[in-house]
Amino acid sequence: MKECSTAMYTTATLGFVVDVDISNFLDRTGPEGLHVNSLAEYTGLDPSHLGRILRFLATRHIFKECSPNVFKNNRLSSVLRDSKLPVSNSETQRTDKYSSPSFSSFVSFCADESMKVSCHLSDFIKNPKEHVSPFNRAFSPCATTWEWFKQPGNGWRVARFGSAMENLSDSIPAETLLNAIDWKSLESDEFVVDVGGGVGSAALMLYKHSPHLNYVVQDLDVQISAGTKVGFILPSYFLMAFKAL
Ligand SMILES: C[S@@+](CC[C@H](N)C(=O)[O-])C[C@H]1O[C@@H](n2cnc3c(N)ncnc32)[C@H](O)[C@@H]1O
């Protein structure tokens, strides 16, 4: 129970290391690893903060401390590597950082929006009339997450969320969906409705497996038109593609 109660420290420290690209920097060194003073030079951050955070994770088998204050990647920390390093924190460069699917985007999203929202869960449930969701307590009193994402300055968050979701879909084996129920046993006049189905990738996979069914992908305008552009949502074999409910 103590581990569960303090799980947020792991999320927070992981969020920090992906935000400042520690695994990428460590990946450029040999098996001897890199001293926190060098990491401090690369990142412009306090070496004592870096050392304590990396040691916290290394004691959980994420990163390896080769000698005091010298760290290198191990199998777990290697999954946090990205293909690109940000040059600065400008919105354009941050958006560019999240332009392709990556696990580090998922970690960063979890440590940012998800963790900040989850802190409000208890207060939200105890005072349900005050807000529609914990998200509204944390970020924006009236807008939904999707409306808030569209607000000026949040473009990079949208890019990060998209990058995280794509990585998540790529990492889930097709069998998870294909074996979830016996799709073949459904009749040909039946409908499969994917609510919040994004660009339609899951529905397309299912269509290829069970083309006798009718498919409806329901999502916001922006997702439906993106799905149509990349050819995931094709009117020829998807009966309908609706926007939001
Ligand atoms: C967590 S994502 C899931 C995406 C998709 N199922 C996948 O696996 O890639 C949630 C989705 O819900 C969509 N969404 C948000 N509000 C919606 C609404 N009112 N009606 C339909 N979809 C909505 C978002 O645009 C987003 O694509």
The ligand as a Tripos MOL2 file, in Angstrom:
@<TRIPOS>MOLECULE
LIG
   27    29     1     0     0
SMALL
NO_CHARGES

@<TRIPOS>ATOM
      1 C1         -8.6180    8.6220  -25.7110 C.3       1 LIG1
      2 S1         -9.0580    9.0900  -27.3410 S.3       1 LIG1
      3 C2         -9.3540    7.4860  -28.0370 C.3       1 LIG1
      4 C3         -9.0370    7.4210  -29.4940 C.3       1 LIG1
      5 C4         -9.2850    6.0710  -30.1890 C.3       1 LIG1
      6 N1        -10.3240    5.2730  -29.5830 N.3       1 LIG1
      7 C5         -8.0010    5.2650  -30.3080 C.2       1 LIG1
      8 O1         -7.9090    4.2090  -29.7120 O.co2     1 LIG1
      9 O2         -7.0620    5.7190  -30.9680 O.co2     1 LIG1
     10 C6        -10.7140    9.7230  -27.0820 C.3       1 LIG1
     11 C7        -11.3950   10.1830  -28.3480 C.3       1 LIG1
     12 O3        -12.6770   10.7170  -28.0060 O.3       1 LIG1
     13 C8        -12.9800   11.7630  -28.9250 C.3       1 LIG1
     14 N2        -14.0880   12.5890  -28.4140 N.ar      1 LIG1
     15 C9        -14.0340   13.5880  -27.5150 C.ar      1 LIG1
     16 N3        -15.2640   14.1120  -27.3180 N.ar      1 LIG1
     17 C10       -16.1260   13.4160  -28.1100 C.ar      1 LIG1
     18 C11       -17.5350   13.4710  -28.3320 C.ar      1 LIG1
     19 N4        -18.3050   14.3850  -27.7220 N.pl3     1 LIG1
     20 N5        -18.0990   12.5940  -29.2010 N.ar      1 LIG1
     21 C12       -17.3200   11.6900  -29.8470 C.ar      1 LIG1
     22 N6        -15.9640   11.5830  -29.6760 N.ar      1 LIG1
     23 C13       -15.3780   12.4360  -28.8070 C.ar      1 LIG1
     24 C14       -11.6510   12.4650  -29.0800 C.3       1 LIG1
     25 O4        -11.5860   13.2850  -30.2350 O.3       1 LIG1
     26 C15       -10.6590   11.2870  -29.1150 C.3       1 LIG1
     27 O5        -10.4090   10.8760  -30.4290 O.3       1 LIG1
@<TRIPOS>BOND
     1     1     2 1
     2     2     3 1
     3     2    10 1
     4     3     4 1
     5     4     5 1
     6     5     6 1
     7     5     7 1
     8     7     8 2
     9     7     9 1
    10    10    11 1
    11    11    12 1
    12    11    26 1
    13    12    13 1
    14    13    14 1
    15    13    24 1
    16    14    15 ar
    17    14    23 ar
    18    15    16 ar
    19    16    17 ar
    20    17    18 ar
    21    17    23 ar
    22    18    19 1
    23    18    20 ar
    24    20    21 ar
    25    21    22 ar
    26    22    23 ar
    27    24    25 1
    28    24    26 1
    29    26    27 1
@<TRIPOS>SUBSTRUCTURE
     1 LIG1         1 GROUP 0 **** ****
